Amino acid sequence: MITPEELLRLETVGVLRNGRRRYDPASKQRLVEACLQPGVSLAGLGRGWRCNTA
């Protein structure tokens, strides 16, 4: 069974020379599906997925 913490984790598949990370397509798909839910805070999701740390 997948825990909520595992759902909220982007899997890094590599890092480019310029420092940008590449993410697993399935992880990105889960993030997109989560963003499409009604009443979702995009900033909150970004912090939860660790792609918005500001």
PDB file of N, CA, C and O in Angstrom:
ATOM      1  N   MET A   1       0.841  -1.189   0.000  1.00  0.00           N
ATOM      2  CA  MET A   1       0.000   0.000   0.000  1.00  0.00           C
ATOM      3  C   MET A   1       0.882   1.248   0.000  1.00  0.00           C
ATOM      4  O   MET A   1       1.901   1.297   0.688  1.00  0.00           O
ATOM      5  N   ILE A   2       0.486   2.239  -0.767  1.00  0.00           N
ATOM      6  CA  ILE A   2       1.252   3.478  -0.869  1.00  0.00           C
ATOM      7  C   ILE A   2       0.806   4.436   0.232  1.00  0.00           C
ATOM      8  O   ILE A   2      -0.388   4.678   0.413  1.00  0.00           O
ATOM      9  N   THR A   3       1.770   4.975   0.961  1.00  0.00           N
ATOM     10  CA  THR A   3       1.469   5.938   2.019  1.00  0.00           C
ATOM     11  C   THR A   3       1.324   7.329   1.418  1.00  0.00           C
ATOM     12  O   THR A   3       1.815   7.573   0.316  1.00  0.00           O
ATOM     13  N   PRO A   4       0.647   8.265   2.130  1.00  0.00           N
ATOM     14  CA  PRO A   4       0.528   9.637   1.612  1.00  0.00           C
ATOM     15  C   PRO A   4       1.884  10.297   1.381  1.00  0.00           C
ATOM     16  O   PRO A   4       2.028  11.108   0.466  1.00  0.00           O
ATOM     17  N   GLU A   5       2.876   9.960   2.199  1.00  0.00           N
ATOM     18  CA  GLU A   5       4.202  10.547   2.012  1.00  0.00           C
ATOM     19  C   GLU A   5       4.815  10.098   0.689  1.00  0.00           C
ATOM     20  O   GLU A   5       5.502  10.873   0.024  1.00  0.00           O
ATOM     21  N   GLU A   6       4.564   8.845   0.310  1.00  0.00           N
ATOM     22  CA  GLU A   6       5.086   8.353  -0.956  1.00  0.00           C
ATOM     23  C   GLU A   6       4.365   9.000  -2.132  1.00  0.00           C
ATOM     24  O   GLU A   6       4.966   9.232  -3.181  1.00  0.00           O
ATOM     25  N   LEU A   7       3.085   9.288  -1.962  1.00  0.00           N
ATOM     26  CA  LEU A   7       2.350   9.984  -3.021  1.00  0.00           C
ATOM     27  C   LEU A   7       2.887  11.382  -3.226  1.00  0.00           C
ATOM     28  O   LEU A   7       2.881  11.891  -4.347  1.00  0.00           O
ATOM     29  N   LEU A   8       3.355  12.015  -2.153  1.00  0.00           N
ATOM     30  CA  LEU A   8       3.844  13.390  -2.219  1.00  0.00           C
ATOM     31  C   LEU A   8       5.355  13.431  -2.383  1.00  0.00           C
ATOM     32  O   LEU A   8       6.025  14.265  -1.773  1.00  0.00           O
ATOM     33  N   ARG A   9       5.896  12.537  -3.203  1.00  0.00           N
ATOM     34  CA  ARG A   9       7.334  12.538  -3.420  1.00  0.00           C
ATOM     35  C   ARG A   9       7.611  12.461  -4.909  1.00  0.00           C
ATOM     36  O   ARG A   9       7.159  11.544  -5.594  1.00  0.00           O
ATOM     37  N   LEU A  10       8.362  13.437  -5.398  1.00  0.00           N
ATOM     38  CA  LEU A  10       8.796  13.419  -6.792  1.00  0.00           C
ATOM     39  C   LEU A  10      10.088  12.623  -6.867  1.00  0.00           C
ATOM     40  O   LEU A  10      11.049  12.924  -6.159  1.00  0.00           O
ATOM     41  N   GLU A  11      10.113  11.619  -7.715  1.00  0.00           N
ATOM     42  CA  GLU A  11      11.309  10.804  -7.885  1.00  0.00           C
ATOM     43  C   GLU A  11      12.226  11.483  -8.900  1.00  0.00           C
ATOM     44  O   GLU A  11      11.826  11.723 -10.039  1.00  0.00           O
ATOM     45  N   THR A  12      13.445  11.789  -8.491  1.00  0.00           N
ATOM     46  CA  THR A  12      14.435  12.372  -9.382  1.00  0.00           C
ATOM     47  C   THR A  12      15.091  11.262 -10.183  1.00  0.00           C
ATOM     48  O   THR A  12      15.571  10.282  -9.613  1.00  0.00           O
ATOM     49  N   VAL A  13      15.116  11.411 -11.512  1.00  0.00           N
ATOM     50  CA  VAL A  13      15.741  10.400 -12.351  1.00  0.00           C
ATOM     51  C   VAL A  13      17.099  10.858 -12.870  1.00  0.00           C
ATOM     52  O   VAL A  13      17.839  10.065 -13.453  1.00  0.00           O
ATOM     53  N   GLY A  14      17.431  12.127 -12.664  1.00  0.00           N
ATOM     54  CA  GLY A  14      18.733  12.616 -13.097  1.00  0.00           C
ATOM     55  C   GLY A  14      18.851  14.110 -12.891  1.00  0.00           C
ATOM     56  O   GLY A  14      17.872  14.802 -12.610  1.00  0.00           O
ATOM     57  N   VAL A  15      20.076  14.592 -13.037  1.00  0.00           N
ATOM     58  CA  VAL A  15      20.355  16.025 -12.923  1.00  0.00           C
ATOM     59  C   VAL A  15      21.135  16.432 -14.163  1.00  0.00           C
ATOM     60  O   VAL A  15      22.131  15.804 -14.522  1.00  0.00           O
ATOM     61  N   LEU A  16      20.668  17.495 -14.812  1.00  0.00           N
ATOM     62  CA  LEU A  16      21.342  17.988 -16.011  1.00  0.00           C
ATOM     63  C   LEU A  16      22.598  18.767 -15.635  1.00  0.00           C
ATOM     64  O   LEU A  16      22.800  19.098 -14.467  1.00  0.00           O
ATOM     65  N   ARG A  17      23.429  19.057 -16.611  1.00  0.00           N
ATOM     66  CA  ARG A  17      24.662  19.806 -16.356  1.00  0.00           C
ATOM     67  C   ARG A  17      24.413  21.179 -15.756  1.00  0.00           C
ATOM     68  O   ARG A  17      25.232  21.689 -14.991  1.00  0.00           O
ATOM     69  N   ASN A  18      23.282  21.775 -16.106  1.00  0.00           N
ATOM     70  CA  ASN A  18      22.969  23.113 -15.596  1.00  0.00           C
ATOM     71  C   ASN A  18      22.331  23.069 -14.209  1.00  0.00           C
ATOM     72  O   ASN A  18      21.930  24.109 -13.686  1.00  0.00           O
ATOM     73  N   GLY A  19      22.230  21.878 -13.604  1.00  0.00           N
ATOM     74  CA  GLY A  19      21.708  21.751 -12.255  1.00  0.00           C
ATOM     75  C   GLY A  19      20.218  21.438 -12.176  1.00  0.00           C
ATOM     76  O   GLY A  19      19.706  21.128 -11.100  1.00  0.00           O
ATOM     77  N   ARG A  20      19.525  21.516 -13.298  1.00  0.00           N
ATOM     78  CA  ARG A  20      18.091  21.211 -13.288  1.00  0.00           C
ATOM     79  C   ARG A  20      17.871  19.722 -13.113  1.00  0.00           C
ATOM     80  O   ARG A  20      18.593  18.904 -13.684  1.00  0.00           O
ATOM     81  N   ARG A  21      16.881  19.380 -12.327  1.00  0.00           N
ATOM     82  CA  ARG A  21      16.570  17.979 -12.075  1.00  0.00           C
ATOM     83  C   ARG A  21      15.552  17.464 -13.092  1.00  0.00           C
ATOM     84  O   ARG A  21      14.705  18.216 -13.574  1.00  0.00           O
ATOM     85  N   ARG A  22      15.647  16.173 -13.409  1.00  0.00           N
ATOM     86  CA  ARG A  22      14.661  15.494 -14.244  1.00  0.00           C
ATOM     87  C   ARG A  22      13.880  14.571 -13.332  1.00  0.00           C
ATOM     88  O   ARG A  22      14.452  13.901 -12.473  1.00  0.00           O
ATOM     89  N   TYR A  23      12.559  14.538 -13.524  1.00  0.00           N
ATOM     90  CA  TYR A  23      11.690  13.775 -12.636  1.00  0.00           C
ATOM     91  C   TYR A  23      11.006  12.639 -13.376  1.00  0.00           C
ATOM     92  O   TYR A  23      10.785  12.701 -14.585  1.00  0.00           O
ATOM     93  N   ASP A  24      10.679  11.603 -12.620  1.00  0.00           N
ATOM     94  CA  ASP A  24       9.975  10.437 -13.122  1.00  0.00           C
ATOM     95  C   ASP A  24       8.606  10.856 -13.671  1.00  0.00           C
ATOM     96  O   ASP A  24       7.866  11.560 -12.984  1.00  0.00           O
ATOM     97  N   PRO A  25       8.254  10.439 -14.894  1.00  0.00           N
ATOM     98  CA  PRO A  25       6.959  10.820 -15.482  1.00  0.00           C
ATOM     99  C   PRO A  25       5.755  10.424 -14.622  1.00  0.00           C
ATOM    100  O   PRO A  25       4.780  11.174 -14.559  1.00  0.00           O
ATOM    101  N   ALA A  26       5.800   9.275 -13.966  1.00  0.00           N
ATOM    102  CA  ALA A  26       4.674   8.855 -13.125  1.00  0.00           C
ATOM    103  C   ALA A  26       4.504   9.792 -11.930  1.00  0.00           C
ATOM    104  O   ALA A  26       3.378  10.089 -11.530  1.00  0.00           O
ATOM    105  N   SER A  27       5.616  10.260 -11.360  1.00  0.00           N
ATOM    106  CA  SER A  27       5.553  11.198 -10.246  1.00  0.00           C
ATOM    107  C   SER A  27       4.947  12.521 -10.700  1.00  0.00           C
ATOM    108  O   SER A  27       4.122  13.113 -10.003  1.00  0.00           O
ATOM    109  N   LYS A  28       5.370  12.977 -11.881  1.00  0.00           N
ATOM    110  CA  LYS A  28       4.822  14.230 -12.407  1.00  0.00           C
ATOM    111  C   LYS A  28       3.333  14.091 -12.692  1.00  0.00           C
ATOM    112  O   LYS A  28       2.569  15.029 -12.465  1.00  0.00           O
ATOM    113  N   GLN A  29       2.913  12.926 -13.190  1.00  0.00           N
ATOM    114  CA  GLN A  29       1.495  12.699 -13.474  1.00  0.00           C
ATOM    115  C   GLN A  29       0.672  12.776 -12.185  1.00  0.00           C
ATOM    116  O   GLN A  29      -0.409  13.364 -12.181  1.00  0.00           O
ATOM    117  N   ARG A  30       1.173  12.187 -11.088  1.00  0.00           N
ATOM    118  CA  ARG A  30       0.460  12.259  -9.801  1.00  0.00           C
ATOM    119  C   ARG A  30       0.343  13.705  -9.332  1.00  0.00           C
ATOM    120  O   ARG A  30      -0.686  14.095  -8.780  1.00  0.00           O
ATOM    121  N   LEU A  31       1.395  14.509  -9.549  1.00  0.00           N
ATOM    122  CA  LEU A  31       1.355  15.917  -9.162  1.00  0.00           C
ATOM    123  C   LEU A  31       0.304  16.671  -9.973  1.00  0.00           C
ATOM    124  O   LEU A  31      -0.455  17.465  -9.417  1.00  0.00           O
ATOM    125  N   VAL A  32       0.254  16.429 -11.272  1.00  0.00           N
ATOM    126  CA  VAL A  32      -0.738  17.089 -12.131  1.00  0.00           C
ATOM    127  C   VAL A  32      -2.148  16.696 -11.702  1.00  0.00           C
ATOM    128  O   VAL A  32      -3.027  17.553 -11.616  1.00  0.00           O
ATOM    129  N   GLU A  33      -2.373  15.411 -11.432  1.00  0.00           N
ATOM    130  CA  GLU A  33      -3.699  14.958 -10.998  1.00  0.00           C
ATOM    131  C   GLU A  33      -4.088  15.589  -9.667  1.00  0.00           C
ATOM    132  O   GLU A  33      -5.253  15.926  -9.459  1.00  0.00           O
ATOM    133  N   ALA A  34      -3.130  15.749  -8.771  1.00  0.00           N
ATOM    134  CA  ALA A  34      -3.415  16.391  -7.487  1.00  0.00           C
ATOM    135  C   ALA A  34      -3.783  17.860  -7.688  1.00  0.00           C
ATOM    136  O   ALA A  34      -4.641  18.386  -6.979  1.00  0.00           O
ATOM    137  N   CYS A  35      -3.139  18.525  -8.651  1.00  0.00           N
ATOM    138  CA  CYS A  35      -3.423  19.942  -8.927  1.00  0.00           C
ATOM    139  C   CYS A  35      -4.825  20.145  -9.487  1.00  0.00           C
ATOM    140  O   CYS A  35      -5.401  21.222  -9.335  1.00  0.00           O
ATOM    141  N   LEU A  36      -5.375  19.131 -10.129  1.00  0.00           N
ATOM    142  CA  LEU A  36      -6.688  19.262 -10.760  1.00  0.00           C
ATOM    143  C   LEU A  36      -7.847  19.052  -9.786  1.00  0.00           C
ATOM    144  O   LEU A  36      -9.005  19.210 -10.174  1.00  0.00           O
ATOM    145  N   GLN A  37      -7.564  18.704  -8.542  1.00  0.00           N
ATOM    146  CA  GLN A  37      -8.623  18.499  -7.553  1.00  0.00           C
ATOM    147  C   GLN A  37      -9.212  19.839  -7.134  1.00  0.00           C
ATOM    148  O   GLN A  37      -8.467  20.809  -6.996  1.00  0.00           O
ATOM    149  N   PRO A  38     -10.534  19.928  -6.924  1.00  0.00           N
ATOM    150  CA  PRO A  38     -11.144  21.193  -6.520  1.00  0.00           C
ATOM    151  C   PRO A  38     -10.651  21.644  -5.148  1.00  0.00           C
ATOM    152  O   PRO A  38     -10.490  20.838  -4.233  1.00  0.00           O
ATOM    153  N   GLY A  39     -10.417  22.946  -5.027  1.00  0.00           N
ATOM    154  CA  GLY A  39     -10.032  23.534  -3.744  1.00  0.00           C
ATOM    155  C   GLY A  39      -8.586  23.325  -3.356  1.00  0.00           C
ATOM    156  O   GLY A  39      -8.220  23.560  -2.205  1.00  0.00           O
ATOM    157  N   VAL A  40      -7.759  22.891  -4.281  1.00  0.00           N
ATOM    158  CA  VAL A  40      -6.357  22.622  -3.979  1.00  0.00           C
ATOM    159  C   VAL A  40      -5.551  23.909  -4.063  1.00  0.00           C
ATOM    160  O   VAL A  40      -5.727  24.702  -4.988  1.00  0.00           O
ATOM    161  N   SER A  41      -4.666  24.111  -3.091  1.00  0.00           N
ATOM    162  CA  SER A  41      -3.736  25.234  -3.106  1.00  0.00           C
ATOM    163  C   SER A  41      -2.484  24.795  -3.858  1.00  0.00           C
ATOM    164  O   SER A  41      -1.790  23.876  -3.423  1.00  0.00           O
ATOM    165  N   LEU A  42      -2.190  25.445  -4.985  1.00  0.00           N
ATOM    166  CA  LEU A  42      -1.020  25.070  -5.768  1.00  0.00           C
ATOM    167  C   LEU A  42       0.275  25.339  -5.008  1.00  0.00           C
ATOM    168  O   LEU A  42       1.217  24.552  -5.091  1.00  0.00           O
ATOM    169  N   ALA A  43       0.327  26.442  -4.269  1.00  0.00           N
ATOM    170  CA  ALA A  43       1.527  26.740  -3.475  1.00  0.00           C
ATOM    171  C   ALA A  43       1.719  25.685  -2.390  1.00  0.00           C
ATOM    172  O   ALA A  43       2.843  25.255  -2.133  1.00  0.00           O
ATOM    173  N   GLY A  44       0.632  25.272  -1.758  1.00  0.00           N
ATOM    174  CA  GLY A  44       0.711  24.243  -0.727  1.00  0.00           C
ATOM    175  C   GLY A  44       1.177  22.914  -1.301  1.00  0.00           C
ATOM    176  O   GLY A  44       1.983  22.214  -0.687  1.00  0.00           O
ATOM    177  N   LEU A  45       0.670  22.568  -2.479  1.00  0.00           N
ATOM    178  CA  LEU A  45       1.125  21.339  -3.135  1.00  0.00           C
ATOM    179  C   LEU A  45       2.601  21.428  -3.482  1.00  0.00           C
ATOM    180  O   LEU A  45       3.339  20.458  -3.312  1.00  0.00           O
ATOM    181  N   GLY A  46       3.031  22.572  -3.962  1.00  0.00           N
ATOM    182  CA  GLY A  46       4.438  22.751  -4.309  1.00  0.00           C
ATOM    183  C   GLY A  46       5.341  22.557  -3.116  1.00  0.00           C
ATOM    184  O   GLY A  46       6.382  21.908  -3.218  1.00  0.00           O
ATOM    185  N   ARG A  47       4.956  23.112  -1.989  1.00  0.00           N
ATOM    186  CA  ARG A  47       5.744  22.910  -0.767  1.00  0.00           C
ATOM    187  C   ARG A  47       5.718  21.455  -0.341  1.00  0.00           C
ATOM    188  O   ARG A  47       6.743  20.911   0.070  1.00  0.00           O
ATOM    189  N   GLY A  48       4.556  20.816  -0.434  1.00  0.00           N
ATOM    190  CA  GLY A  48       4.446  19.417  -0.055  1.00  0.00           C
ATOM    191  C   GLY A  48       5.256  18.497  -0.956  1.00  0.00           C
ATOM    192  O   GLY A  48       5.786  17.483  -0.503  1.00  0.00           O
ATOM    193  N   TRP A  49       5.350  18.856  -2.234  1.00  0.00           N
ATOM    194  CA  TRP A  49       6.107  18.048  -3.187  1.00  0.00           C
ATOM    195  C   TRP A  49       7.569  18.488  -3.246  1.00  0.00           C
ATOM    196  O   TRP A  49       8.350  17.955  -4.035  1.00  0.00           O
ATOM    197  N   ARG A  50       7.930  19.439  -2.430  1.00  0.00           N
ATOM    198  CA  ARG A  50       9.297  19.979  -2.363  1.00  0.00           C
ATOM    199  C   ARG A  50       9.776  20.553  -3.700  1.00  0.00           C
ATOM    200  O   ARG A  50      10.961  20.479  -4.024  1.00  0.00           O
ATOM    201  N   CYS A  51       8.842  21.129  -4.479  1.00  0.00           N
ATOM    202  CA  CYS A  51       9.282  21.804  -5.700  1.00  0.00           C
ATOM    203  C   CYS A  51       9.082  23.310  -5.566  1.00  0.00           C
ATOM    204  O   CYS A  51       9.339  24.049  -6.516  1.00  0.00           O
ATOM    205  N   ASN A  52       8.633  23.773  -4.416  1.00  0.00           N
ATOM    206  CA  ASN A  52       8.527  25.202  -4.113  1.00  0.00           C
ATOM    207  C   ASN A  52       8.924  25.360  -2.656  1.00  0.00           C
ATOM    208  O   ASN A  52       8.094  25.207  -1.758  1.00  0.00           O
ATOM    209  N   THR A  53      10.207  25.668  -2.420  1.00  0.00           N
ATOM    210  CA  THR A  53      10.695  25.716  -1.048  1.00  0.00           C
ATOM    211  C   THR A  53      10.777  27.132  -0.501  1.00  0.00           C
ATOM    212  O   THR A  53      11.245  27.331   0.620  1.00  0.00           O
ATOM    213  N   ALA A  54      10.331  28.114  -1.267  1.00  0.00           N
ATOM    214  CA  ALA A  54      10.396  29.509  -0.811  1.00  0.00           C
ATOM    215  C   ALA A  54       9.274  29.807   0.171  1.00  0.00           C
ATOM    216  O   ALA A  54       9.166  30.930   0.663  1.00  0.00           O
TER     217      ALA A  54
END
